Each structure stands twice: as structure tokens, then as C-alpha cells.
């Protein structure tokens, strides 16, 4: 006699709800913009040094600068997000 396998059914019933687009708040957009603005200002001041460092890459130098900018933007955004979550809320 075979017994039904209920472990798979139990596994599916315990799934966490997926985050929806409603979870994105104004503070998320502000963090995104603050990270981008911060990195843009730093890049403007550091551009001569960055171009000098990327010159040995030849044709790929512009691609390297774009990837560096995107990585820096994401890193600063995450840093702002973590810092904002660690600060006590006054609400």
C-alpha cells in the first residue's frame, strides 16, 4: 500500500509572500537619487584620475568607467539604505 507524500504539499503551503511593487516607497526613490547624486559629484571631481587609470584598457576604458559608476552608485545606495535602517525612528 502506498501512502501519499504530504511533504511537498506542506512545503508549498508555507511559502513567503512575494514582495510587490507596493513595497517601494518615496524613501527608496530618495535613497536611489541621493546615491546617484553623491557618486556623480565624486566622479566629476575624480574624472581626470579615473580616465588616466582607465587609459590602458584602450577601447574598453569607457565601458570600465560606466561599470565603475554603476557599481559605485549601487554601493552608495546600499550604504544609505543600511544606515537609514539602523537609525532609530522618531515616528
C-alpha positions in Angstrom: 0.0 0.0 0.0 1.3 3.5 -0.9 0.9 6.5 1.4 0.5 9.9 -0.1 3.6 12.2 0.1 2.4 15.3 2.0 5.8 16.9 2.5 5.6 18.6 -0.9 2.2 20.0 -0.3 3.3 21.3 3.1 6.3 22.9 1.5 4.2 24.8 -1.0 1.7 26.0 1.6 4.4 27.7 3.8 5.8 29.9 1.1 6.5 33.5 2.0 4.5 36.2 0.1 6.5 37.7 -2.7 7.3 41.5 -2.4 5.2 43.6 -4.7 5.7 46.9 -6.4 3.7 48.5 -3.5 6.7 48.0 -1.2 8.6 50.7 -3.0 8.2 53.9 -1.0 9.3 57.5 -1.5 12.3 57.0 0.8 13.5 54.2 -1.6 13.5 56.7 -4.5 15.1 59.4 -2.4 17.9 56.9 -1.4 18.4 56.0 -5.0 18.6 59.6 -6.1 20.9 60.5 -3.2 23.3 57.7 -4.1 23.4 58.7 -7.7 23.9 62.4 -6.9 26.7 61.5 -4.5 28.5 59.3 -6.9 28.0 61.8 -9.8 29.7 64.6 -7.8 32.6 62.3 -6.8 33.0 61.2 -10.4 33.1 64.8 -11.6 35.9 65.6 -9.3 37.8 62.3 -9.8 37.3 62.1 -13.6 40.8 63.1 -14.6 42.3 60.4 -12.3 39.7 57.8 -13.4 40.4 58.5 -17.1 44.2 58.2 -16.5 43.7 54.8 -14.7 41.3 53.5 -17.5 43.5 54.6 -20.4 45.5 51.3 -20.5 42.2 49.5 -21.3 42.0 51.2 -24.7 38.6 50.8 -26.3 37.2 49.3 -23.1 38.1 52.3 -21.0 34.6 54.0 -21.3 32.9 50.7 -20.5 35.1 50.3 -17.4 34.2 53.8 -16.3 30.5 53.1 -16.8 30.6 49.9 -14.8 32.6 51.6 -12.1 30.0 54.3 -11.9 27.1 51.8 -11.7 28.9 49.7 -9.1 29.7 52.8 -7.0 26.1 54.1 -7.3 24.7 50.7 -6.2 27.2 50.6 -3.3 26.4 54.1 -2.0 22.7 53.3 -2.4 23.0 50.2 -0.2 25.1 52.1 2.3 22.5 54.8 2.6 19.8 52.1 2.9 21.6 50.3 5.7 22.4 53.5 7.5 18.8 54.6 7.3 17.5 51.3 8.6 20.0 51.4 11.6 18.9 54.9 12.6 16.2 55.0 15.3 12.8 56.0 14.0 11.1 59.0 15.6 7.6 58.1 14.4 
